[in-house]
Amino acid sequence: MQRDAISAVYLDAASKAADLIASAPVTAKWNEPSALAEFAVSGLAGHLAWQVIGTSARLNDAASGTTIGILDHYARSSWVWGPRWTRKRTCRSA
């Protein structure tokens, strides 16, 4: 996929994420528990927002030729291997 096409898809997804985060159903439940046991709705919204910001930085990395593969990314990520993530994850029903 060419850079212009990737940028267009990214901008479309970022716009949808912003719309979702600002939507009435999300803001009405902002401080309530989410479907994930350890996150409020605001925490999941923040996680989604960070994906938009992080993806922007990764697209800039790609333009400069400094990318790494996804498996290398996770292998290098302390949050993947740290003690917090060794607990069994739970999910609430929506």
C-alpha positions in Angstrom: 0.0 0.0 0.0 1.4 3.4 -0.9 2.0 6.1 1.7 -0.9 8.3 0.5 -3.3 5.3 0.7 -2.0 4.4 4.2 -2.4 8.0 5.3 -5.9 8.2 4.1 -6.9 5.0 5.9 -5.2 6.2 9.0 -7.0 9.6 8.9 -10.3 7.9 8.4 -9.7 5.5 11.3 -8.5 8.4 13.5 -11.6 10.4 12.7 -13.9 7.4 13.6 -12.0 6.9 16.9 -12.4 10.5 17.8 -16.1 10.4 17.0 -16.5 7.3 19.1 -14.7 8.7 22.1 -16.8 11.9 21.9 -20.1 10.1 21.4 -22.9 10.4 23.9 -23.0 6.7 24.8 -19.3 6.7 25.7 -19.3 10.1 27.6 -22.5 9.1 29.5 -20.6 6.0 30.9 -17.2 7.7 31.2 -16.5 6.8 34.8 -18.3 3.4 34.8 -16.7 0.0 34.5 -16.1 -1.2 30.9 -16.2 -4.8 29.5 -12.6 -5.2 30.7 -12.3 -5.8 34.5 -9.4 -3.4 35.0 -10.6 -0.5 32.9 -13.3 2.1 33.2 -14.8 3.3 30.0 -12.5 6.4 30.2 -9.5 4.0 30.4 -10.5 2.2 27.2 -11.2 5.5 25.5 -7.7 6.6 26.5 -6.2 3.4 25.2 -8.0 4.0 21.9 -6.8 7.6 21.7 -3.3 6.5 22.4 -3.5 4.1 19.4 -4.2 7.1 17.2 -1.3 9.0 18.6 1.1 6.0 18.5 0.1 5.1 15.0 0.9 8.6 13.8 4.4 8.2 15.2 4.9 4.8 13.6 3.8 6.1 10.2 6.5 8.8 10.6 9.0 6.0 11.5 8.0 4.1 8.4 8.6 7.2 6.2 12.1 7.4 7.6 12.8 3.7 7.2 13.2 2.9 10.9 10.5 0.4 11.3 10.6 -3.0 13.0 8.3 -6.0 12.6 5.3 -6.4 14.9 6.8 -9.5 16.7 10.0 -7.5 17.4 7.9 -4.7 18.8 6.2 -6.9 21.3 9.4 -8.8 22.1 11.0 -5.4 23.1 8.0 -4.1 25.0 8.4 -4.2 28.8 4.6 -4.0 29.3 4.2 -7.3 27.5 6.7 -9.2 29.7 6.4 -7.2 33.0 4.8 -8.6 36.2 1.6 -6.8 35.7 0.8 -8.9 32.6 1.5 -12.3 34.1 -1.9 -12.3 35.9 -4.8 -13.9 34.2 -6.8 -11.3 32.3 -10.6 -11.2 32.8 -13.4 -9.8 30.7 -16.8 -8.6 31.9 -19.8 -9.3 29.7 -21.1 -6.1 28.0 
